[in-house]
Amino acid sequence: MRLIASFAMVAILAVGAAPALSHQAPSGWEYPFYCCSGADCAPIAAETVREGHGGFIVTVAPGTHPMWPTERRQPLILEIPYDKAKESPDGHFHLCIDDAGDLLCFFAPAGSS
């Protein structure tokens, strides 16, 4: 019985010791952990991003981002200052939001102001 308990404890510790991982963008780079807990980040179409005074304006239609499902019915509109944008490693736009639609991270291609 003691041997079984020891194996169980080792298994629990091994699982608990596994590093927390983010997930990959479709092109293969890893979203930073502080931006993503598995489903918060996704690429977005360039047509959903426009530049406004001092930053980007991103419009996320319901169902076009994993964290903004069709049940939302209204688009999410985010105003993101230039200094909050990070350079995209693959040259595409990516958006990380929580389930309330709050910005976690935004990645823009180099040269996008």
N, CA and C atoms as an extended XYZ file, in Angstrom:
339
Properties=species:S:1:pos:R:3:atomname:S:1:resname:S:1:resid:I:1 pbc="F F F"
N         0.825       -1.197        0.000 N   MET     1
C         0.000        0.000        0.000 CA  MET     1
C         0.872        1.265        0.000 C   MET     1
N         1.938        1.215        0.760 N   ARG     2
C         2.836        2.365        0.841 CA  ARG     2
C         3.490        2.631       -0.513 C   ARG     2
N         3.816        1.575       -1.243 N   LEU     3
C         4.434        1.700       -2.558 CA  LEU     3
C         3.479        2.374       -3.547 C   LEU     3
N         2.216        1.994       -3.496 N   ILE     4
C         1.208        2.608       -4.375 CA  ILE     4
C         1.057        4.089       -4.054 C   ILE     4
N         1.032        4.427       -2.780 N   ALA     5
C         0.918        5.830       -2.368 CA  ALA     5
C         2.122        6.631       -2.854 C   ALA     5
N         3.303        6.024       -2.806 N   SER     6
C         4.509        6.716       -3.281 CA  SER     6
C         4.434        6.995       -4.778 C   SER     6
N         3.996        6.006       -5.549 N   PHE     7
C         3.841        6.214       -6.992 CA  PHE     7
C         2.802        7.287       -7.285 C   PHE     7
N         1.729        7.286       -6.545 N   ALA     8
C         0.681        8.294       -6.745 CA  ALA     8
C         1.224        9.689       -6.457 C   ALA     8
N         2.021        9.820       -5.396 N   MET     9
C         2.585       11.127       -5.042 CA  MET     9
C         3.551       11.595       -6.131 C   MET     9
N         4.379       10.703       -6.652 N   VAL    10
C         5.312       11.059       -7.723 CA  VAL    10
C         4.542       11.521       -8.959 C   VAL    10
N         3.464       10.831       -9.297 N   ALA    11
C         2.657       11.206      -10.460 CA  ALA    11
C         2.038       12.581      -10.271 C   ALA    11
N         1.522       12.846       -9.091 N   ILE    12
C         0.909       14.158       -8.810 CA  ILE    12
C         1.955       15.254       -8.901 C   ILE    12
N         3.134       15.025       -8.328 N   LEU    13
C         4.190       16.037       -8.379 CA  LEU    13
C         4.680       16.260       -9.799 C   LEU    13
N         4.770       15.205      -10.583 N   ALA    14
C         5.223       15.340      -11.964 CA  ALA    14
C         4.254       16.184      -12.779 C   ALA    14
N         2.967       15.962      -12.590 N   VAL    15
C         1.966       16.759      -13.305 CA  VAL    15
C         2.017       18.202      -12.842 C   VAL    15
N         2.131       18.421      -11.554 N   GLY    16
C         2.186       19.775      -11.007 CA  GLY    16
C         3.443       20.514      -11.406 C   GLY    16
N         4.503       19.786      -11.730 N   ALA    17
C         5.761       20.417      -12.085 CA  ALA    17
C         5.845       20.765      -13.566 C   ALA    17
N         4.881       20.333      -14.338 N   ALA    18
C         4.901       20.633      -15.769 CA  ALA    18
C         4.798       22.142      -15.975 C   ALA    18
N         5.598       22.692      -16.876 N   PRO    19
C         5.552       24.139      -17.087 CA  PRO    19
C         4.228       24.563      -17.716 C   PRO    19
N         3.792       25.758      -17.356 N   ALA    20
C         2.577       26.309      -17.961 CA  ALA    20
C         2.932       26.745      -19.374 C   ALA    20
N         2.166       26.302      -20.333 N   LEU    21
C         2.472       26.595      -21.725 CA  LEU    21
C         1.408       27.470      -22.357 C   LEU    21
N         1.842       28.328      -23.236 N   SER    22
C         0.906       29.064      -24.067 CA  SER    22
C         0.650       28.211      -25.290 C   SER    22
N        -0.045       28.733      -26.253 N   HIS    23
C        -0.236       27.945      -27.463 CA  HIS    23
C         0.411       28.645      -28.649 C   HIS    23
N         0.491       27.931      -29.742 N   GLN    24
C         1.185       28.435      -30.922 CA  GLN    24
C         0.243       29.146      -31.871 C   GLN    24
N         0.810       30.138      -32.529 N   ALA    25
C         0.130       30.775      -33.657 CA  ALA    25
C         0.133       29.771      -34.803 C   ALA    25
N        -0.777       29.897      -35.756 N   PRO    26
C        -0.798       28.965      -36.884 CA  PRO    26
C         0.533       28.872      -37.633 C   PRO    26
N         1.317       29.945      -37.639 N   SER    27
C         2.597       29.918      -38.341 CA  SER    27
C         3.702       29.268      -37.516 C   SER    27
N         3.417       28.922      -36.253 N   GLY    28
C         4.357       28.156      -35.449 CA  GLY    28
C         5.036       28.864      -34.303 C   GLY    28
N         4.989       30.179      -34.216 N   TRP    29
C         5.628       30.850      -33.084 CA  TRP    29
C         4.722       30.774      -31.857 C   TRP    29
N         5.309       30.829      -30.687 N   GLU    30
C         4.571       30.724      -29.431 CA  GLU    30
C         4.081       32.099      -28.985 C   GLU    30
N         2.802       32.192      -28.690 N   TYR    31
C         2.310       33.412      -28.046 CA  TYR    31
C         2.932       33.463      -26.655 C   TYR    31
N         3.340       34.635      -26.178 N   PRO    32
C         3.899       34.715      -24.825 CA  PRO    32
C         2.872       34.267      -23.789 C   PRO    32
N         3.344       33.615      -22.739 N   PHE    33
C         2.455       33.089      -21.710 CA  PHE    33
C         1.593       34.186      -21.079 C   PHE    33
N         2.177       35.374      -20.866 N   TYR    34
C         1.411       36.448      -20.218 CA  TYR    34
C         0.279       36.965      -21.104 C   TYR    34
N         0.275       36.592      -22.390 N   CYS    35
C        -0.785       37.008      -23.307 CA  CYS    35
C        -1.865       35.950      -23.456 C   CYS    35
N        -1.532       34.724      -23.135 N   CYS    36
C        -2.377       33.634      -23.573 CA  CYS    36
C        -2.374       32.484      -22.581 C   CYS    36
N        -3.561       31.989      -22.295 N   SER    37
C        -3.641       30.805      -21.439 CA  SER    37
C        -4.277       29.653      -22.201 C   SER    37
N        -4.041       29.580      -23.473 N   GLY    38
C        -4.508       28.445      -24.248 CA  GLY    38
C        -5.492       28.770      -25.349 C   GLY    38
N        -6.299       29.800      -25.188 N   ALA    39
C        -7.288       30.110      -26.222 CA  ALA    39
C        -7.483       31.607      -26.407 C   ALA    39
N        -6.745       32.409      -25.668 N   ASP    40
C        -6.966       33.853      -25.681 CA  ASP    40
C        -6.455       34.552      -26.933 C   ASP    40
N        -5.512       33.942      -27.642 N   CYS    41
C        -4.874       34.570      -28.792 CA  CYS    41
C        -5.292       33.905      -30.097 C   CYS    41
N        -5.397       34.726      -31.127 N   ALA    42
C        -5.729       34.207      -32.456 CA  ALA    42
C        -5.331       35.242      -33.498 C   ALA    42
N        -5.002       34.762      -34.695 N   PRO    43
C        -4.755       35.718      -35.778 CA  PRO    43
C        -6.061       36.418      -36.140 C   PRO    43
N        -5.954       37.643      -36.601 N   ILE    44
C        -7.135       38.381      -37.060 CA  ILE    44
C        -6.840       38.925      -38.456 C   ILE    44
N        -7.869       39.087      -39.231 N   ALA    45
C        -7.722       39.573      -40.606 CA  ALA    45
C        -7.277       41.031      -40.606 C   ALA    45
N        -6.418       41.366      -41.551 N   ALA    46
C        -5.936       42.741      -41.681 CA  ALA    46
C        -7.079       43.719      -41.892 C   ALA    46
N        -8.159       43.260      -42.525 N   GLU    47
C        -9.315       44.127      -42.782 CA  GLU    47
C       -10.024       44.556      -41.490 C   GLU    47
N        -9.766       43.864      -40.383 N   THR    48
C       -10.424       44.208      -39.118 CA  THR    48
C        -9.647       45.273      -38.351 C   THR    48
N        -8.495       45.667      -38.889 N   VAL    49
C        -7.621       46.629      -38.214 CA  VAL    49
C        -7.505       47.882      -39.064 C   VAL    49
N        -7.688       49.022      -38.434 N   ARG    50
C        -7.412       50.281      -39.121 CA  ARG    50
C        -6.662       51.186      -38.156 C   ARG    50
N        -6.002       52.152      -38.713 N   GLU    51
C        -5.246       53.062      -37.865 CA  GLU    51
C        -6.067       54.305      -37.597 C   GLU    51
N        -6.073       54.684      -36.340 N   GLY    52
C        -6.769       55.887      -35.918 CA  GLY    52
C        -5.750       56.863      -35.361 C   GLY    52
N        -6.225       57.865      -34.692 N   HIS    53
C        -5.351       58.861      -34.090 CA  HIS    53
C        -4.632       58.237      -32.888 C   HIS    53
N        -3.342       57.963      -33.051 N   GLY    54
C        -2.546       57.461      -31.937 CA  GLY    54
C        -2.560       55.962      -31.727 C   GLY    54
N        -3.191       55.212      -32.629 N   GLY    55
C        -3.193       53.769      -32.428 CA  GLY    55
C        -4.017       53.018      -33.447 C   GLY    55
N        -4.311       51.791      -33.102 N   PHE    56
C        -5.084       50.898      -33.955 CA  PHE    56
C        -6.515       50.799      -33.450 C   PHE    56
N        -7.435       50.636      -34.355 N   ILE    57
C        -8.823       50.362      -34.002 CA  ILE    57
C        -9.135       48.986      -34.590 C   ILE    57
N        -9.460       48.055      -33.717 N   VAL    58
C        -9.700       46.671      -34.107 CA  VAL    58
C       -11.178       46.353      -33.889 C   VAL    58
N       -11.808       45.816      -34.909 N   THR    59
C       -13.213       45.408      -34.818 CA  THR    59
C       -13.285       43.896      -34.975 C   THR    59
N       -13.773       43.241      -33.929 N   VAL    60
C       -13.880       41.786      -33.918 CA  VAL    60
C       -15.360       41.415      -34.037 C   VAL    60
N       -15.713       40.849      -35.162 N   ALA    61
C       -17.098       40.400      -35.357 CA  ALA    61
C       -17.336       39.135      -34.533 C   ALA    61
N       -18.558       38.952      -34.043 N   PRO    62
C       -18.853       37.722      -33.301 CA  PRO    62
C       -18.516       36.484      -34.138 C   PRO    62
N       -17.839       35.543      -33.500 N   GLY    63
C       -17.480       34.302      -34.154 CA  GLY    63
C       -16.169       34.325      -34.914 C   GLY    63
N       -15.478       35.469      -34.943 N   THR    64
C       -14.217       35.538      -35.682 CA  THR    64
C       -12.995       35.424      -34.780 C   THR    64
N       -13.193       35.281      -33.498 N   HIS    65
C       -12.109       35.096      -32.525 CA  HIS    65
C       -12.612       34.101      -31.482 C   HIS    65
N       -11.753       33.177      -31.026 N   PRO    66
C       -12.210       32.166      -30.060 CA  PRO    66
C       -12.808       32.752      -28.773 C   PRO    66
N       -12.350       33.934      -28.388 N   MET    67
C       -12.856       34.541      -27.155 CA  MET    67
C       -14.028       35.494      -27.400 C   MET    67
N       -14.458       35.604      -28.646 N   TRP    68
C       -15.611       36.463      -28.967 CA  TRP    68
C       -16.571       35.656      -29.845 C   TRP    68
N       -17.295       34.702      -29.221 N   PRO    69
C       -18.151       33.781      -29.981 CA  PRO    69
C       -19.395       34.461      -30.558 C   PRO    69
N       -20.089       33.741      -31.407 N   THR    70
C       -21.285       34.282      -32.074 CA  THR    70
C       -22.379       34.662      -31.089 C   THR    70
N       -22.376       34.069      -29.917 N   GLU    71
C       -23.397       34.409      -28.911 CA  GLU    71
C       -23.314       35.875      -28.476 C   GLU    71
N       -22.186       36.513      -28.707 N   ARG    72
C       -22.011       37.923      -28.306 CA  ARG    72
C       -22.918       38.853      -29.097 C   ARG    72
N       -23.188       38.529      -30.335 N   ARG    73
C       -24.081       39.255      -31.236 CA  ARG    73
C       -23.600       40.642      -31.649 C   ARG    73
N       -22.833       41.320      -30.830 N   GLN    74
C       -22.314       42.655      -31.167 CA  GLN    74
C       -20.816       42.575      -31.404 C   GLN    74
N       -20.298       43.369      -32.336 N   PRO    75
C       -18.842       43.372      -32.537 CA  PRO    75
C       -18.131       43.986      -31.330 C   PRO    75
N       -16.912       43.544      -31.133 N   LEU    76
C       -16.043       44.116      -30.111 CA  LEU    76
C       -15.152       45.132      -30.812 C   LEU    76
N       -15.116       46.339      -30.300 N   ILE    77
C       -14.273       47.378      -30.884 CA  ILE    77
C       -13.253       47.795      -29.834 C   ILE    77
N       -11.980       47.638      -30.181 N   LEU    78
C       -10.886       47.976      -29.271 CA  LEU    78
C       -10.051       49.095      -29.863 C   LEU    78
N        -9.716       50.058      -29.052 N   GLU    79
C        -8.770       51.106      -29.431 CA  GLU    79
C        -7.462       50.786      -28.727 C   GLU    79
N        -6.428       50.519      -29.509 N   ILE    80
C        -5.152       50.066      -28.967 CA  ILE    80
C        -4.069       51.085      -29.299 C   ILE    80
N        -3.520       51.764      -28.298 N   PRO    81
C        -2.456       52.736      -28.560 CA  PRO    81
C        -1.243       52.055      -29.202 C   PRO    81
N        -0.513       52.803      -30.016 N   TYR    82
C         0.665       52.254      -30.677 CA  TYR    82
C         1.644       51.631      -29.679 C   TYR    82
N         1.793       52.250      -28.510 N   ASP    83
C         2.778       51.734      -27.555 CA  ASP    83
C         2.344       50.419      -26.896 C   ASP    83
N         1.110       49.996      -27.101 N   LYS    84
C         0.635       48.710      -26.578 CA  LYS    84
C         0.805       47.583      -27.597 C   LYS    84
N         1.109       47.928      -28.837 N   ALA    85
C         1.269       46.923      -29.888 CA  ALA    85
C         2.665       46.318      -29.821 C   ALA    85
N         2.729       45.026      -30.050 N   LYS    86
C         3.992       44.310      -30.116 CA  LYS    86
C         4.238       43.916      -31.571 C   LYS    86
N         5.508       43.772      -31.949 N   GLU    87
C         5.810       43.379      -33.320 CA  GLU    87
C         5.463       41.908      -33.532 C   GLU    87
N         4.745       41.646      -34.601 N   SER    88
C         4.334       40.291      -34.939 CA  SER    88
C         5.492       39.527      -35.572 C   SER    88
N         5.833       38.362      -35.023 N   PRO    89
C         6.927       37.570      -35.589 CA  PRO    89
C         6.648       37.018      -36.990 C   PRO    89
N         5.379       36.907      -37.367 N   ASP    90
C         5.071       36.319      -38.679 CA  ASP    90
C         4.499       37.318      -39.680 C   ASP    90
N         4.471       38.609      -39.306 N   GLY    91
C         3.998       39.625      -40.236 CA  GLY    91
C         2.487       39.723      -40.371 C   GLY    91
N         1.746       39.097      -39.461 N   HIS    92
C         0.284       39.148      -39.468 CA  HIS    92
C        -0.213       39.729      -38.146 C   HIS    92
N        -1.459       40.195      -38.158 N   PHE    93
C        -2.067       40.699      -36.932 CA  PHE    93
C        -2.548       39.532      -36.076 C   PHE    93
N        -2.374       39.681      -34.758 N   HIS    94
C        -2.858       38.697      -33.789 CA  HIS    94
C        -3.428       39.468      -32.611 C   HIS    94
N        -4.517       38.954      -32.057 N   LEU    95
C        -5.178       39.603      -30.936 CA  LEU    95
C        -5.372       38.607      -29.804 C   LEU    95
N        -5.031       39.028      -28.594 N   CYS    96
C        -5.240       38.229      -27.396 CA  CYS    96
C        -6.182       39.015      -26.489 C   CYS    96
N        -7.350       38.430      -26.214 N   ILE    97
C        -8.345       39.063      -25.345 CA  ILE    97
C        -8.843       38.031      -24.343 C   ILE    97
N        -9.374       38.519      -23.234 N   ASP    98
C        -9.993       37.596      -22.290 CA  ASP    98
C       -11.463       37.427      -22.638 C   ASP    98
N       -12.175       36.633      -21.859 N   ASP    99
C       -13.573       36.343      -22.208 CA  ASP    99
C       -14.505       37.532      -22.027 C   ASP    99
N       -14.014       38.603      -21.414 N   ALA   100
C       -14.805       39.828      -21.301 CA  ALA   100
C       -14.513       40.789      -22.462 C   ALA   100
N       -13.533       40.429      -23.299 N   GLY   101
C       -13.159       41.296      -24.411 CA  GLY   101
C       -12.084       42.303      -24.063 C   GLY   101
N       -11.470       42.150      -22.891 N   ASP   102
C       -10.397       43.065      -22.492 CA  ASP   102
C        -9.090       42.656      -23.166 C   ASP   102
N        -8.327       43.638      -23.598 N   LEU   103
C        -7.072       43.407      -24.308 CA  LEU   103
C        -6.025       42.793      -23.401 C   LEU   103
N        -5.400       41.718      -23.879 N   LEU   104
C        -4.242       41.123      -23.210 CA  LEU   104
C        -2.977       41.486      -23.996 C   LEU   104
N        -2.973       41.216      -25.306 N   CYS   105
C        -1.847       41.561      -26.181 CA  CYS   105
C        -2.347       41.770      -27.603 C   CYS   105
N        -1.620       42.586      -28.336 N   PHE   106
C        -1.922       42.822      -29.731 CA  PHE   106
C        -0.604       42.823      -30.493 C   PHE   106
N        -0.553       42.055      -31.572 N   PHE   107
C         0.642       41.945      -32.397 CA  PHE   107
C         0.338       42.509      -33.781 C   PHE   107
N         1.198       43.404      -34.235 N   ALA   108
C         1.028       44.036      -35.542 CA  ALA   108
C         2.289       43.805      -36.372 C   ALA   108
N         2.134       43.707      -37.691 N   PRO   109
C         3.312       43.560      -38.555 CA  PRO   109
C         4.251       44.760      -38.412 C   PRO   109
N         5.530       44.523      -38.608 N   ALA   110
C         6.505       45.616      -38.576 CA  ALA   110
C         6.110       46.658      -39.616 C   ALA   110
N         6.274       47.915      -39.276 N   GLY   111
C         5.943       48.993      -40.192 CA  GLY   111
C         4.507       49.468      -40.088 C   GLY   111
N         3.733       48.850      -39.229 N   SER   112
C         2.343       49.272      -39.012 CA  SER   112
C         2.323       50.365      -37.967 C   SER   112
N         3.006       51.438      -38.239 N   SER   113
C         3.171       52.592      -37.352 CA  SER   113
C         3.715       52.243      -36.052 C   SER   113
